[in-house]
Amino acid sequence: MKVSVIGLGYLGTTHSTAMAKLGHQVIGIESDHSRLALLQSGKVHFHEPGLQEELQRQLASGRLVFQSGHNEASKDCDIHFICVGTPQGSNGEADTSYVVSAAKELAKNLRPKSVVVGKSTVPVGTAKELKNLMSDIAGFEVHLAWNPEFLREGTALEDSLKPDRIVVGAWDNYSVEKVNEVYKPILATGTPFLSLDVETAELVKVAANAFLATKISFINAMAEVAEAAGADAVALAEAIGHDERIGKKFLRSGIGFGGGCLPKDIRGFIARAEEIGAGTALEFLKDIDQINLRRRDRVVELARKELGNVSGKKILVLGISFKPDSDDLRDSPSLEIARKLAGLGASVTVHDPVALPALKDKSGLTVESDLVKAAKDAELVILGTEWKEYRELDPSKLDVKGKIVIDGRNALDVDKWQKAGWKVIALGRNIKN
Ligand SMILES: NC(=O)c1ccc[n+]([C@@H]2O[C@H](COP(=O)([O-])OP(=O)(O)OC[C@H]3O[C@@H](n4cnc5c(N)ncnc54)[C@H](O)[C@@H]3O)[C@@H](O)[C@H]2O)c1
């Protein structure tokens, strides 16, 4: 099929590459000229394992091209995927202005037989507004479907090619059939295809993220209790996780969730629920958000407990991306902790295996890509992102002034660090040192 993908960020770059790999003829459309130029030269503007190599293969195959706007070739597409951003607005709501302007532009360049498929995460009700808006501009009833995306940064390409389900919401069968057709090679492997009403399809994504955020904040709330009670939240998670109704995934206590999706999606969900008169139902998500943010303050509190006045003290933060295998710094818990400590006058050095070039605002932070140099004379080390390289680190290699580590992710081998003479402090645990 001929496919266009509008907006080439984390989602659109991955989706366009995946669509080409499935054998479709793909036109990726990106309005940011520097991003576009990079993509055209075969470079991905963010870190995502395996993506750049696959993108280069697809460019070389001729099935994938990138351009800045619509032209005759893009007008000819069977399906147009909208993948532009929906960042957090000033009152927590999702800012849908990029989706609206991408839809307006597309409506001017649309053929009646083409199907528009939204993949961006939007407030429930957005698709209906877009369908009306686009139909008015196009002068015919636009085929529109919503197909939320569940890829995870770090495993984005794999998740796109082998999703655990494909969800589509549409008003007409023609749109559902086209979406089914575009995913045919994936569906042939037995992936469930869920055809829902549009509002439910829109809700699936934010509901899933609200559930995941709740699971993380649940164990972090238990961590707060465990810290006060002298108990161990890691052992607690293991014990409750054996119950298959609960499960072990997303039950690792630590400094909580961040990134470009979970935090803004739960806030946007709360805002939309309030708009449609269902705010009470999502009151609890405000607590989920607060529990999450409190964990960042807890690390600052622990640092002050260990060092007294942190002013002038050298602190090393290991990892600034919001999760390993990504260089996404959006709402990164570890970066916020680093900035909070720097705000208190600490001399904070940050290290990360890949995300340092993505750090544009370096104010108050020292950036060091050599781990041994970064650690030199540190009085405290904080593990903020559980990169493999930190999990496997030999602590005796670090020439520090104070052998104290705060494990913000419960990812370090406590025995190993203690044997190397370190005091290990971990969130939700009362480790005897
Ligand atoms: N990042 C993820 O892991 C992920 C996962 C699932 C869903 N989502 C959702 O997907 C959407 C996109 O997320 P992202 O992280 O890729 O955002 P992003 O900000 O990284 O990328 C959006 C891209 O769209 C471009 N763009 C904006 N308006 C445009 C237009 N009119 N024409 C062409 N290009 C335009 C921007 O320049 C940018 O490159 C969001 O709604 C997000 O919530 C993201």
The ligand as an SDF file (V2000), in Angstrom:
LIG
                    3D

 44 48  0  0  0  0  0  0  0  0999 V2000
    7.2800    8.5520   22.2850 N   0  0  0  0  0  0  0  0  0  0  0  0
    6.6080    7.4280   22.5230 C   0  0  0  0  0  0  0  0  0  0  0  0
    7.1570    6.4520   23.0320 O   0  0  0  0  0  0  0  0  0  0  0  0
    5.1430    7.3220   22.1770 C   0  0  0  0  0  0  0  0  0  0  0  0
    4.5010    6.0790   22.3190 C   0  0  0  0  0  0  0  0  0  0  0  0
    3.1330    5.9920   22.0140 C   0  0  0  0  0  0  0  0  0  0  0  0
    2.4390    7.1240   21.6470 C   0  0  0  0  0  0  0  0  0  0  0  0
    3.0820    8.3210   21.5520 N   0  0  0  0  0  0  0  0  0  0  0  0
    2.3020    9.4990   21.1500 C   0  0  0  0  0  0  0  0  0  0  0  0
    2.6610    9.7890   19.8200 O   0  0  0  0  0  0  0  0  0  0  0  0
    2.6140   11.1910   19.5720 C   0  0  0  0  0  0  0  0  0  0  0  0
    3.9600   11.6580   19.0590 C   0  0  0  0  0  0  0  0  0  0  0  0
    4.9170   11.4310   20.0870 O   0  0  0  0  0  0  0  0  0  0  0  0
    6.4810   11.6220   19.8390 P   0  0  0  0  0  0  0  0  0  0  0  0
    7.1480   11.2240   21.1080 O   0  0  0  0  0  0  0  0  0  0  0  0
    6.8510   10.9770   18.5530 O   0  0  0  0  0  0  0  0  0  0  0  0
    6.5190   13.2370   19.6510 O   0  0  0  0  0  0  0  0  0  0  0  0
    7.7000   14.1290   19.0790 P   0  0  0  0  0  0  0  0  0  0  0  0
    7.4690   15.4830   19.6360 O   0  0  0  0  0  0  0  0  0  0  0  0
    9.0020   13.4360   19.2920 O   0  0  0  0  0  0  0  0  0  0  0  0
    7.4590   14.1370   17.5020 O   0  0  0  0  0  0  0  0  0  0  0  0
    6.4600   14.8430   16.8360 C   0  0  0  0  0  0  0  0  0  0  0  0
    7.0100   15.2750   15.4800 C   0  0  0  0  0  0  0  0  0  0  0  0
    5.9730   15.8160   14.6780 O   0  0  0  0  0  0  0  0  0  0  0  0
    6.4940   16.9180   13.9370 C   0  0  0  0  0  0  0  0  0  0  0  0
    5.3670   17.7200   13.4870 N   0  0  0  0  0  0  0  0  0  0  0  0
    4.5400   18.5180   14.2220 C   0  0  0  0  0  0  0  0  0  0  0  0
    3.5900   19.0620   13.4390 N   0  0  0  0  0  0  0  0  0  0  0  0
    3.8030   18.6050   12.1810 C   0  0  0  0  0  0  0  0  0  0  0  0
    3.1390   18.7930   10.9370 C   0  0  0  0  0  0  0  0  0  0  0  0
    2.0500   19.5570   10.8400 N   0  0  0  0  0  0  0  0  0  0  0  0
    3.6320   18.1640    9.8460 N   0  0  0  0  0  0  0  0  0  0  0  0
    4.7250   17.3930    9.9340 C   0  0  0  0  0  0  0  0  0  0  0  0
    5.4030   17.1740   11.0900 N   0  0  0  0  0  0  0  0  0  0  0  0
    4.9350   17.7690   12.1960 C   0  0  0  0  0  0  0  0  0  0  0  0
    7.4170   17.5860   14.9110 C   0  0  0  0  0  0  0  0  0  0  0  0
    8.3430   18.4530   14.2930 O   0  0  0  0  0  0  0  0  0  0  0  0
    8.0810   16.3670   15.5720 C   0  0  0  0  0  0  0  0  0  0  0  0
    9.2370   15.9650   14.8760 O   0  0  0  0  0  0  0  0  0  0  0  0
    2.1910   11.8140   20.8990 C   0  0  0  0  0  0  0  0  0  0  0  0
    0.8080   11.9840   20.9130 O   0  0  0  0  0  0  0  0  0  0  0  0
    2.5960   10.7740   21.9230 C   0  0  0  0  0  0  0  0  0  0  0  0
    1.8600   10.8630   23.1080 O   0  0  0  0  0  0  0  0  0  0  0  0
    4.4150    8.4350   21.7820 C   0  0  0  0  0  0  0  0  0  0  0  0
  1  2  1  0
  2  3  2  0
  2  4  1  0
  4  5  1  0
  4 44  2  0
  5  6  2  0
  6  7  1  0
  7  8  2  0
  8  9  1  0
  8 44  1  0
  9 10  1  0
  9 42  1  0
 10 11  1  0
 11 12  1  0
 11 40  1  0
 12 13  1  0
 13 14  1  0
 14 15  2  0
 14 16  1  0
 14 17  1  0
 17 18  1  0
 18 19  2  0
 18 20  1  0
 18 21  1  0
 21 22  1  0
 22 23  1  0
 23 24  1  0
 23 38  1  0
 24 25  1  0
 25 26  1  0
 25 36  1  0
 26 27  1  0
 26 35  1  0
 27 28  2  0
 28 29  1  0
 29 30  1  0
 29 35  2  0
 30 31  1  0
 30 32  2  0
 32 33  1  0
 33 34  2  0
 34 35  1  0
 36 37  1  0
 36 38  1  0
 38 39  1  0
 40 41  1  0
 40 42  1  0
 42 43  1  0
M  CHG  2   8   1  16  -1
M  END
$$$$
